Amino acid sequence: MEAATGFFGRVAAFLVLSLVLLVATNVLLRYFFRTGSVWSQELEWHLLAPIALLGIPYALMQGYYVRVDVLYERFSERAQLWLDIVAGVVGMAAALLLLKFSIPYVDKSFVNLEGSPDPGGLPARYILKAVLPLGFLVLFIQQLAYTIRTGLRLGGVGQGEPDSPSPQT
C-alpha cells in the first residue's frame, strides 16, 4: 500500500530539486541578462502544487506529521493509539471529501481545455489540476495504511512505532 506513497514522495523530491533549479535560473536570467519568460515563472508555482500534494502523504508515512506532543506525550500508550486512529479516520474522511470535490473541478478544466490567461503562459492548466485528485487519493491510501498499522498495534499485533522514525526536534 505504501509503495505508491514512496514513489510519489520521490517524485515530489525530484520536483523540489527542479523548482530550486528553475528559480535559480529565472533569477540569473532576470538580474544578469534582463530577460525572462511568463511560462517559466508560471511553472514555478505550478510545481508547488504537486510538491505539496505528493509530499504530504510521504511525510505522513515517514512520521513527520504535526501533533501537539506536549499533550500527546502525557497520554498513556493506549490513549495515544486511540487518538492516532481517530486522527487517521478524520484524515481519511477529509481526503475522500477533497477527492470527491476535486474531480468535477478537474473535469471542468479538462473539458474547457483550460490554459493560462496570460500571453506566453503555460497551456494545459488542467494537467496541473489533475494532480489534485491524485494527491488526495495518495493521502487517503497513506492514512488508511497508517490507521490499519495503528489498529494492529492497539490489538497487540505490531510492535514499535506505527511509522518510521520521528522527526528530530
SEKEVO-698414 format. One record per residue (C-alpha): residue number from 1; residue in one letter; z, y, x; chain. Coordinates in nm, 2 decimals. Each point is the difference from the previous one (the first is absolute). Layout:
SEKEVO-698414
NODE    i  aa       Z       Y       X  ch
NODE  NUM   a       Z       Y       X   A
...
This chain:
SEKEVO-698414
NODE    i  aa       Z       Y       X  ch
NODE    1   m    0.00    0.00    0.00   A
NODE    2   e    0.09    0.24    0.28   A
NODE    3   a   -0.32   -0.07    0.20   A
NODE    4   a   -0.18    0.26   -0.21   A
NODE    5   t    0.27    0.25    0.06   A
NODE    6   g   -0.02   -0.06    0.38   A
NODE    7   f   -0.37    0.03    0.00   A
NODE    8   f    0.01    0.33   -0.20   A
NODE    9   g    0.28    0.13    0.23   A
NODE   10   r   -0.23   -0.06    0.30   A
NODE   11   v   -0.27    0.19   -0.19   A
NODE   12   a    0.24    0.29   -0.06   A
NODE   13   a    0.10    0.00    0.37   A
NODE   14   f   -0.37    0.02    0.10   A
NODE   15   l   -0.05    0.28   -0.24   A
NODE   16   v    0.29    0.19    0.15   A
NODE   17   l   -0.17   -0.02    0.34   A
NODE   18   s   -0.33    0.10   -0.15   A
NODE   19   l    0.17    0.30   -0.17   A
NODE   20   v    0.16    0.11    0.33   A
NODE   21   l   -0.33   -0.02    0.18   A
NODE   22   l   -0.18    0.19   -0.28   A
NODE   23   v    0.25    0.28   -0.02   A
NODE   24   a   -0.01    0.04    0.38   A
NODE   25   t   -0.38    0.01    0.00   A
NODE   26   n    0.00    0.25   -0.29   A
NODE   27   v    0.24    0.22    0.19   A
NODE   28   l   -0.20   -0.02    0.32   A
NODE   29   l   -0.32    0.08   -0.18   A
NODE   30   r    0.15    0.29   -0.19   A
NODE   31   y    0.18    0.17    0.28   A
NODE   32   f   -0.22   -0.07    0.30   A
NODE   33   f   -0.34   -0.02   -0.15   A
NODE   34   r    0.05    0.22   -0.31   A
NODE   35   t   -0.15   -0.27   -0.22   A
NODE   36   g    0.11   -0.25   -0.26   A
NODE   37   s   -0.11   -0.17   -0.32   A
NODE   38   v    0.13   -0.02   -0.35   A
NODE   39   w   -0.05   -0.38   -0.02   A
NODE   40   s    0.22   -0.06    0.31   A
NODE   41   q    0.28    0.22   -0.13   A
NODE   42   e   -0.02   -0.18   -0.34   A
NODE   43   l    0.01   -0.33    0.18   A
NODE   44   e    0.34    0.09    0.15   A
NODE   45   w    0.16    0.02   -0.34   A
NODE   46   h   -0.20   -0.29   -0.13   A
NODE   47   l    0.16   -0.22    0.27   A
NODE   48   l    0.35    0.10   -0.11   A
NODE   49   a   -0.02   -0.19   -0.34   A
NODE   50   p   -0.08   -0.34    0.14   A
NODE   51   i    0.25    0.05    0.28   A
NODE   52   a    0.28    0.06   -0.25   A
NODE   53   l   -0.11   -0.25   -0.26   A
NODE   54   l   -0.06   -0.28    0.24   A
NODE   55   g    0.28    0.09    0.24   A
NODE   56   i    0.29    0.01   -0.26   A
NODE   57   p   -0.02   -0.37   -0.09   A
NODE   58   y   -0.02   -0.08    0.37   A
NODE   59   a    0.31    0.21    0.07   A
NODE   60   l    0.18   -0.19   -0.28   A
NODE   61   m   -0.10   -0.33    0.15   A
NODE   62   q    0.14    0.11    0.34   A
NODE   63   g    0.33    0.11   -0.15   A
NODE   64   y   -0.07    0.38    0.04   A
NODE   65   y    0.10    0.12   -0.34   A
NODE   66   v    0.23    0.27   -0.13   A
NODE   67   r    0.33   -0.08   -0.15   A
NODE   68   v    0.34    0.18    0.01   A
NODE   69   d    0.16   -0.22    0.27   A
NODE   70   v    0.33    0.19   -0.02   A
NODE   71   l    0.05   -0.15   -0.35   A
NODE   72   y   -0.20   -0.32    0.05   A
NODE   73   e    0.21   -0.11    0.29   A
NODE   74   r    0.32    0.02   -0.20   A
NODE   75   f   -0.12   -0.26   -0.25   A
NODE   76   s    0.05   -0.37    0.04   A
NODE   77   e   -0.29   -0.20    0.13   A
NODE   78   r   -0.05   -0.14   -0.35   A
NODE   79   a    0.00    0.34   -0.16   A
NODE   80   q   -0.25    0.12    0.26   A
NODE   81   l   -0.23   -0.29   -0.08   A
NODE   82   w    0.02    0.08   -0.37   A
NODE   83   l   -0.07    0.36    0.07   A
NODE   84   d   -0.30   -0.10    0.21   A
NODE   85   i   -0.13   -0.22   -0.29   A
NODE   86   v    0.04    0.29   -0.25   A
NODE   87   a   -0.18    0.23    0.24   A
NODE   88   g   -0.28   -0.26    0.05   A
NODE   89   v   -0.05   -0.04   -0.38   A
NODE   90   v   -0.01    0.38   -0.05   A
NODE   91   g   -0.24    0.03    0.29   A
NODE   92   m   -0.23   -0.27   -0.15   A
NODE   93   a    0.01    0.17   -0.34   A
NODE   94   a   -0.09    0.34    0.16   A
NODE   95   a   -0.28   -0.16    0.20   A
NODE   96   l   -0.15   -0.17   -0.30   A
NODE   97   l    0.03    0.32   -0.21   A
NODE   98   l   -0.18    0.20    0.27   A
NODE   99   l   -0.26   -0.27    0.04   A
NODE  100   k   -0.07    0.01   -0.37   A
NODE  101   f   -0.04    0.38   -0.01   A
NODE  102   s   -0.21    0.01    0.32   A
NODE  103   i   -0.27   -0.23   -0.11   A
NODE  104   p   -0.15    0.23   -0.28   A
NODE  105   y    0.03    0.29    0.25   A
NODE  106   v   -0.20   -0.18    0.26   A
NODE  107   d   -0.25   -0.13   -0.27   A
NODE  108   k   -0.07    0.35   -0.13   A
NODE  109   s   -0.06    0.12    0.36   A
NODE  110   f   -0.23   -0.29    0.07   A
NODE  111   v   -0.20    0.05   -0.33   A
NODE  112   n   -0.04    0.37    0.08   A
NODE  113   l   -0.09   -0.08    0.37   A
NODE  114   e    0.26    0.26    0.09   A
NODE  115   g   -0.05    0.17    0.34   A
NODE  116   s    0.14    0.30    0.17   A
NODE  117   p   -0.05    0.33   -0.19   A
NODE  118   d   -0.04    0.18    0.34   A
NODE  119   p   -0.34    0.03    0.16   A
NODE  120   g   -0.02   -0.22    0.30   A
NODE  121   g    0.30   -0.20   -0.13   A
NODE  122   l    0.04   -0.37   -0.02   A
NODE  123   p   -0.20   -0.19   -0.27   A
NODE  124   a    0.13   -0.30   -0.19   A
NODE  125   r    0.36    0.12   -0.06   A
NODE  126   y    0.04   -0.30   -0.23   A
NODE  127   i    0.03   -0.22    0.31   A
NODE  128   l    0.31    0.18    0.11   A
NODE  129   k    0.14   -0.01   -0.36   A
NODE  130   a   -0.06   -0.38    0.00   A
NODE  131   v    0.28   -0.03    0.26   A
NODE  132   l    0.25    0.10   -0.27   A
NODE  133   p   -0.01   -0.33   -0.20   A
NODE  134   l   -0.03   -0.20    0.32   A
NODE  135   g    0.31    0.17    0.15   A
NODE  136   f    0.21   -0.05   -0.32   A
NODE  137   l   -0.11   -0.36   -0.02   A
NODE  138   v    0.10   -0.07    0.36   A
NODE  139   l    0.33    0.18   -0.07   A
NODE  140   f    0.06   -0.22   -0.30   A
NODE  141   i   -0.07   -0.31    0.20   A
NODE  142   q    0.24    0.11    0.28   A
NODE  143   q    0.27    0.09   -0.26   A
NODE  144   l   -0.04   -0.34   -0.16   A
NODE  145   a    0.03   -0.18    0.34   A
NODE  146   y    0.31    0.21    0.08   A
NODE  147   t    0.16   -0.07   -0.33   A
NODE  148   i   -0.07   -0.38    0.02   A
NODE  149   r    0.14   -0.01    0.35   A
NODE  150   t    0.31    0.19   -0.10   A
NODE  151   g    0.05   -0.22   -0.31   A
NODE  152   l   -0.02   -0.31    0.22   A
NODE  153   r    0.26    0.15    0.23   A
NODE  154   l    0.22    0.07   -0.30   A
NODE  155   g   -0.03   -0.36   -0.10   A
NODE  156   g    0.10   -0.11    0.35   A
NODE  157   v   -0.35   -0.13    0.10   A
NODE  158   g   -0.08    0.26    0.27   A
NODE  159   q    0.21    0.12    0.29   A
NODE  160   g   -0.01    0.33    0.18   A
NODE  161   e   -0.16    0.32   -0.11   A
NODE  162   p   -0.26    0.00   -0.27   A
NODE  163   d   -0.23    0.21    0.21   A
NODE  164   s   -0.09    0.04    0.36   A
NODE  165   p    0.23    0.21    0.23   A
NODE  166   s    0.16    0.31   -0.15   A
NODE  167   p   -0.12    0.33    0.14   A
NODE  168   q    0.19    0.16    0.29   A
NODE  169   t    0.22    0.28   -0.11   A
